[in-house]
Amino acid sequence: MLRALTWIVAIVAVAVGLTLLARYSTGYALFVWPPYRIELSLNFLLLLIAAAFVALYIVVRMVSATVRLPAQVREYRAARRRRKARATFAGALHEYLSGRYARAEKAARRALEMGEHADLAALLAARAAQGLRAYDRRDDYLARAAAVAGSDEATRLVTEAELFLEQGRAREALEVLERLPRRHTAALRLELAAHQQLGNWDKTLALLAELNRRKAFDPEKAADLRRIALVEHLRSRATDLSALEEAWNRVAAKERTDARIAAAAVRLFMGLGGCTQAHRIIEEALESAWDSDLVALYAECDGGDTLRRIERAESWLKSYPRDAVLLLTLGRLCSAQELWGKAQSYLEASIAVEPTYSAHFSLAGLHEKLGDAEAAQRHYRQSLTLALAQLDAASGGQRRIPI
């Protein structure tokens, strides 16, 4: 607004100045072209010159516009095609994000044919075809993306690896990722998923360490992933007792005391008959942090020194006198050692703290060994009732009944 006002004031000032100048100008111009003589006032001559200049300017502009018209028409049509192609690509992206893969593929194919963002349109069409399980069309789009001049190779390779992973082709995904000049965090996460699919747990653990350094996961998620990888790594080494023990010894001391890792290792050692190693793992883990589920495994394997385990469990009882699982474990250990009186006391104490079908079943077996058939039948019935209640709760997903 201020700029326009300035121009108006300037034009008015020039007009006033020229008017005043013309008023006091008495000059004239004489043109002789025998036998003609033309005499003009100087003011009129200046006006004619100005008019001729304006007319010439208008003619030049018209000629220039006429010459440029075909190019302008071509530019206009090209711009309109680009706008239409961008709108088509945006529509394809919208349809894909909305989960309408058939529409997304159709729109992305049109954008690809229009040549606007051809590499991205081809990759979007490939993703849409993947959603439709049209793997042949997907591979064709990926090939077309690779053929586009100047396309971003990293974008294409990461997309291709991700699509292969979704299809369960982890080996092909790894081969694609190896062609990347540099693996950024997203590529490393894809590589991690591929090794997890293939069961390459050594590679998985190494990649988890690298991703943790890059803070790719929140701490809780990172811990869960590492825990799963360690358990699977141990399971892959559970071919014989010595191999499993060697793998366990390579686990970091802090992770060996993790309740879930320790419980998985205990079951693996027990499955191979390594009761002594299993008991030692439980004892070391419980020294670090108490876990009732881990305590329940302490009486599962019959090997080793049962009396020593009873003494160790009774030392824990001083700190956890109302732990129903610990009392049940002591009852089982005493029963295995044929300490019938202590076994009955511990099992009844476990039921008094928290009735479970496992405790009733163990007590029923004890009464059966002692010849008390009536008591054995009573506890068998109670065990069955609690077991059925647990099954009902599990099927309804309403509550968890401890065992």
ZISULDA-V224673 format. One line per field, one symbol per residue. psi: psi as a letter, one per 30 degrees, with the letter a starting at -180 (. if undefined). burial: # if it has 24 or more other C-alpha atoms within 12 Angstrom, else .. Layout:
psi->???
burial->???
This chain:
psi->eeeeeeeeeeeeeeeeeeeeeeegkgllkkkkikgkkkkkleeeeeeeeeeeeeeeeeeeeeeeeeefeeeeeeeeeeeeeeeeeeeeeeeeeeeeffgieeeeeeeeeeeeefgkheeeeeeeeeeeeefggieeeeeeeeeeeffkkgljeeeeeeeeeeeeeefgieeeeeeefffkfkjaeeeeeeeeeeeeefgifeeeeeeeeeeeefhflleeeeeeeeeeeeeeeeefgheleeeeeeeeffkkeefffkeeeeeeeeeeeefggieeeeeeeeeeeffekkjeeeefffgekflajeeeeeeeefeefefifgjeeeeeeeeeeeeeghieeeeeeeeeeeeeejklfeeeeeeeeeeeefgieeeeeeeeeeeeeeeeeeeeeeefgelkkl.
burial->....................................................................................##.######.##....###############################.....###.##.###.#....#############....#####.##..#..#..############.##########..#..........#..###########.##..#..##.##..#...################.#.#############...###############.#..##.###.##.....###############..#.##########..##############...........##.##..##..............##
